[in-house]
Amino acid sequence: MGGGNVIESTSVIVAVLLILAACKVGQAVLEPVVFAIFIIEIAWPMQKTLRSKIGKAMALALTVVVTATLALALLSVIVWGGRQVAEWVGGNLDRIQESLISSTAWLEEHDIFVFALLSDHFDPATVVRMIHAMAIRANTIMAFAVIVLIYVVLGLGEADILTGRIATLKNQDASRRLIAAGRKIGVKFRTYMLVRTVASIATGLAVWGFAVLLHLEMAGAWGVLAFALNYLPYIGSLIVTAALPLFAFVQFGSFETPLLVLLGISFIQAVIGSYLEPVFSGSALSISPPLVLFSIVLWTFLWGALGAFLGVPLMIAALTLFEEFPSTRWIADILSGGRAAAGELEA
């Protein structure tokens, strides 16, 4: 790598760090824009296909309606599953208290007073503040969804115009590479969502079947939550793996069944995450597992739950751009985990 390439690569790294800092500072402004671009990349082929059959305006309207319906359906199942769990907790407070007392008896015998610690840090005012914060968050999510919808409508309508502007840049080599990278990013985003959806369905069905087999309460709700939370790589599976044994302990009041639940859920997550997802994605995404985890942690720190969802797609997009330009291709080669170049995909 020559001196000029070193300077260019260093400039790119500095630019990336500045972009990450800007993403943290400008989270409220940039989050809906990035999420809308992600949706546009996935929905664009539908609009392009429909446009030749029913016209641009109708194609745009139908694409937006279908996309919004799918997003609303996913949100609805998450809300339903969460409501089922909340109602179960509300109706089993006595059982939860008994289980907590029995599980902490040994600790209190050794002068570790769990309830005293809880009482020092939690009071009714804390609960009220948490409920108030959740209500504010719900209103924020609604406003966020409206803003994203507006961006999606405008973006789908302007996609061709933006592509045309990029094509007329004076630097035709950069123009060609940017357009090619955009196509490849769209292909990879759709591949990623297909893989995550198949894995999420498989996870949901497996967790539901396992819960039914062990006669766990709320088997359907746990299956739905496992399906929805699997869209958050690592984090979603960790939540399900940690929560189900706790609920099993409350239901059965012994350590044997929760341990079996923990082993069973861990096995399901390992098989689907380590075998099924790689089989479906193959080398198409060209991203190493450690980089997946790093991107999730990084974007969760920057943007919270939405960052956990968008972390991998954003890393995939960055690697695709790096791969398209000679001065930064070495970065993509290092971070791709030795897999086949993702740039070999054709739109």
Salt bridges, closest charged atoms under 4 A:
ASP160 OD2 - ARG51 NH1 2.27
ASP173 OD1 - ARG176 NH2 2.97
ASP173 OD2 - ARG177 NE 3.10
GLU217 OE2 - ARG95 NH1 3.65
GLU277 OE1 - ARG196 NH1 3.27
GLU324 OE1 - LYS184 NZ 2.95
